[in-house]
């Protein structure tokens, strides 16, 4: 009678090991599926240059699952400060996707230089928009639609719409950012910062 309990115990150990590996494989597969569903939709990096130095930070990264990564501050502490994470609303996600899908946005040039001469401060926005197997890159230096228009170098509407949409998403989070309410009032619903 002794061999029977030993055999049963051995079978139970093998079954438990298989179930454990199966559970691990399922968890790993689920994590891989989640990662594949979470695709980058838009990345915007901001670089500030001035008498105090140059700092680049994550303006934001928006992912297909509505998650967002961003640096909340614009200062020297960025070297030690971690990226914050949040979720954007369905409304903001839909607005972002609609702007990115516009043909005039897809056809924007890759660079927009400053339309005025800054005195002691310069800021650049670098947009990366994944489009299938390639990415569209757009660099905007010293974004200011009013100054561009005043200097007879108006931006295309698609560019203003793109930058203002990004600004509207970022203002949903507790962040330091340039106030673009006046420049963006015709392109997004003004929100309270």
C-alpha distance (Angstrom), angle and dihedral (degrees) to the residues before:
residue distance angle dihedral
X1 . . .
X2 3.78 . .
X3 3.84 98.1 .
X4 3.80 91.6 57.7
X5 3.87 96.3 63.6
X6 3.82 90.3 44.8
X7 3.83 91.0 52.4
X8 3.81 91.7 46.5
X9 3.79 90.3 48.3
X10 3.83 90.4 50.0
X11 3.81 91.6 50.2
X12 3.81 91.1 48.8
X13 3.83 90.9 51.1
X14 3.83 91.1 50.9
X15 3.83 92.5 47.0
X16 3.82 91.2 48.0
X17 3.82 90.9 50.1
X18 3.81 91.5 49.7
X19 3.80 91.9 48.7
X20 3.79 90.5 48.1
X21 3.82 92.2 51.1
X22 3.78 89.9 44.7
X23 3.82 90.2 52.7
X24 3.81 91.0 47.8
X25 3.80 91.3 48.6
X26 3.80 90.9 48.7
X27 3.81 91.2 49.7
X28 3.81 91.4 47.9
X29 3.79 90.8 47.2
X30 3.81 90.7 49.1
X31 3.81 91.0 50.4
X32 3.81 90.9 49.1
X33 3.81 91.0 49.4
X34 3.80 90.8 49.1
X35 3.81 90.8 50.5
X36 3.81 91.2 49.3
X37 3.82 90.1 51.5
X38 3.81 90.6 51.1
X39 3.78 102.3 76.9
X40 3.80 126.6 166.9
X41 3.80 109.6 -104.4
X42 3.81 100.3 175.6
X43 3.78 137.3 -4.3
X44 3.78 124.0 -167.0
X45 3.80 121.9 -176.7
X46 3.80 121.6 -171.5
X47 3.79 124.4 -153.2
X48 3.80 118.8 -165.5
X49 3.81 117.9 -165.5
X50 3.76 125.7 -176.8
X51 3.77 145.0 120.2
X52 3.82 89.4 -55.6
X53 3.81 93.8 57.5
X54 3.77 136.6 -99.0
X55 3.79 125.2 -56.9
X56 3.78 128.5 -179.4
X57 3.76 120.1 -164.2
X58 3.78 140.3 169.0
X59 3.80 105.4 -93.8
X60 3.79 83.6 -173.6
X61 3.77 146.4 -53.1
X62 3.79 116.8 -145.6
X63 3.80 119.5 -158.6
X64 3.80 130.5 -161.5
X65 3.83 91.7 -107.8
X66 3.86 88.7 60.4
X67 3.80 92.2 -106.3
X68 3.80 116.7 140.4
X69 3.80 133.8 -161.7
X70 3.81 122.5 -161.6
X71 3.79 145.8 150.2
X72 3.81 108.2 -115.7
X73 3.83 95.7 -155.8
X74 3.80 135.5 54.8
X75 3.79 104.1 -148.3
X76 3.81 148.1 87.5
X77 3.82 91.4 -73.9
X78 3.82 88.8 77.2
X79 3.78 90.0 93.0
X80 3.81 89.4 67.0
X81 3.79 102.4 24.2
X82 3.77 118.1 98.2
X83 3.77 124.9 -133.7
X84 3.79 115.5 -94.2
X85 3.79 121.3 -133.8
X86 3.78 131.3 -150.0
X87 3.81 143.7 143.7
X88 3.78 126.3 -103.5
X89 3.76 121.8 -140.3
X90 3.80 121.4 -99.3
X91 3.80 87.2 -115.0
X92 3.83 92.4 56.5
X93 3.81 91.3 43.7
X94 3.80 91.3 52.0
X95 3.81 91.7 47.2
X96 3.82 90.9 49.2
X97 3.81 93.4 48.5
X98 3.83 91.5 47.9
X99 3.79 91.9 52.6
X100 3.81 92.8 46.2
X101 3.82 90.8 49.6
X102 3.82 93.6 54.2
X103 3.79 113.8 113.5
X104 3.81 92.4 -138.1
X105 3.83 89.7 56.1
X106 3.82 91.6 48.5
X107 3.82 88.8 52.9
X108 3.80 97.2 49.8
X109 3.82 116.2 126.0
X110 3.79 116.7 -106.3
X111 3.81 96.0 -115.9
X112 3.79 139.3 40.2
X113 3.79 114.2 -176.3
X114 3.76 125.4 -154.0
X115 3.80 113.7 -73.0
X116 3.81 91.0 -154.1
X117 3.79 138.0 33.6
X118 3.80 110.6 -101.9
X119 3.80 118.1 -142.0
X120 3.81 104.5 -146.4
X121 3.79 107.6 -21.1
X122 3.78 134.6 61.9
X123 3.80 128.9 -178.9
X124 3.78 131.1 -171.1
X125 3.78 132.0 -167.0
X126 3.82 116.6 -156.2
X127 3.81 113.4 -163.4
X128 3.80 122.3 -163.8
X129 3.80 115.8 -171.0
X130 3.82 116.4 -177.2
X131 3.81 109.6 -138.0
X132 3.79 109.7 -178.5
X133 3.80 109.6 -70.5
X134 3.80 94.5 -6.1
X135 3.79 137.3 48.0
X136 3.77 129.6 -130.5
X137 3.81 114.0 -136.1
X138 3.79 123.6 -161.8
X139 3.81 124.8 -180.0
X140 3.81 119.4 -163.5
X141 3.80 119.4 -171.9
X142 3.83 119.4 -158.5
X143 3.80 95.8 -12.8
X144 3.79 108.2 -146.4
X145 3.81 118.0 144.6
X146 3.81 91.8 -173.1
X147 3.81 93.4 54.1
X148 3.81 91.5 43.3
X149 3.80 90.9 53.4
X150 3.81 92.7 43.5
X151 3.83 89.8 52.8
X152 3.84 91.7 48.1
X153 3.81 92.0 -110.9
X154 3.81 102.1 107.0
X155 3.78 118.9 -177.7
X156 3.79 120.8 -118.8
X157 3.79 110.9 -96.5
X158 3.82 89.5 -118.9
X159 3.82 91.1 61.7
X160 3.79 93.6 49.1
X161 3.80 90.0 47.4
X162 3.84 91.2 50.4
X163 3.81 95.9 48.1
X164 3.80 92.9 42.8
X165 3.80 91.8 50.5
X166 3.82 89.9 52.7
X167 3.80 90.3 47.3
X168 3.82 91.4 50.2
X169 3.81 91.7 52.6
X170 3.81 93.5 47.7
X171 3.78 93.9 50.2
X172 3.82 88.8 65.1
X173 3.81 88.4 73.8
X174 3.79 130.6 63.8
X175 3.78 97.4 -98.5
X176 3.77 142.9 136.7
X177 3.79 108.2 -112.8
X178 3.76 145.3 150.8
X179 3.80 113.2 -86.7
X180 3.81 106.7 -117.8
X181 3.82 98.3 163.5
X182 3.79 93.1 117.8
X183 3.80 93.9 46.7
X184 3.79 95.0 43.4
X185 3.79 102.3 39.7
X186 3.82 92.9 104.8
X187 3.81 94.6 47.7
X188 3.80 107.0 43.7
X189 3.76 138.5 25.5
X190 3.79 106.7 -97.0
X191 3.76 112.2 -116.6
X192 3.75 128.3 -168.5
X193 3.84 108.7 -100.7
